[in-house]
């Protein structure tokens, strides 16, 4: 009785070292020839000189001849040099007599291990130099470097550099080696080598600058602020030496906001800073509804008040939530549902 | 060409490897020091001279003979332009092994051994790979104190092996074992120096013989 085993899942074959797609050198050469020929044809079609036809001209020509309304830029037709389209491939690693070119070929990951070897050699160099200096009784000191402005290469960037897949363990080992090299006092010798693996990080946070007070013709200090909430946009000008009068779009606040809740919103920043009857406010607001306009004016006046107040009180305002823009907007309605969240009534049968 | 290859085989010590080392050199490099009595492997007992204060001492006369045979064999392989692979799993000597192999023009492998390197080479590397013709083990255990996988794989692929076996190693599958210490830096530097000198000597001799042949 012969039993034949069949599985529904397809057995995974062991994929070769170069990956699923292999491009032979001949294939890539043919692609380059076709590209150059196509470039000349395109130049003739557009009526331009084939000799001085640059990549930008090609992109423009293709966009003109094959207009596409697709949103994804990468889905549109492109015509680029094959070296940019086909990923870099490893050529044959050994010579005619069969001997591999690279001395670490038999390890399997030659670029990664040769990198580790080189880095370790630099480490030994630095240690030797340090020993020499101590033998000659010279001082061993390190200049303070700005460490905050740089970061190491990520695993993906390193993989691209080496053209080899790395595991997380290997990547962390390499970073550990680099860190060790950095911490040594005389590592300035190998500065150039380390810079190959570090990238600069641009300054992320910009502290918001509080504008200074401005003075109008009468000599009264004032300050402007802008605020938004939902679809309402507001600008508020807060004057010093006032009586607590608030004007919105030329209309007094009592008439513009009949509801108490809205007027309380407007009052909140002044109440928080104990400056209720001390400032005059003139605001302009458009868009949104009643509540949204009130919230917008509140944010605008709080921003304007920053110039009148100490830094500590600004921090208190920020923690109270007076200076944060409210990100809540109306959520869109989805198909298959009645509203943004409400689903249609579920009927059992 | 035939004469070029068959001439070295007629002499017992064509490359004169005996002069490269002496018993005193081995003793000074602490090659005779083994592990403690409890770590002793059963098959290493014929190579052990004795035991002092629980530490095994390796018989340096036997080591001399084995070393001479092994160096002679590597010299012949290098003369016939074979690929030599230096294997070691000792992390402290990784850099030393790589630099030695680089200077010889041969190939080191002091890193983690991927499973199918020898047995699955055609899929891992590509179809026309040439496998190494000799494996030299500067330490025949891996980091878990088990025999290195490459010993078994080389035996499977009919690749001869030369290996430094310490008192806790299994010398069975290695074709040319060299009983000796594999833990001290002085001993490892000595081995590296000896292998480097033999390989360079053999390659130079090959070049000379080829030049002589061309002149005729």
Interface residues (C-beta under 8 A of the other chain):
Chain A: X14 X16 X17 X18 X92 X93 X94 X97 X98 X99 X100 X103 X104 X105 X106 X107 X108 X113 X117 X120 X121 X124
Chain B: X81 X83 X85 X94 X95 X98 X101 X102 X106 X107 X108 X109 X111 X114 X117 X120 X123 X124 X125 X126 X128 X129 X130 X132
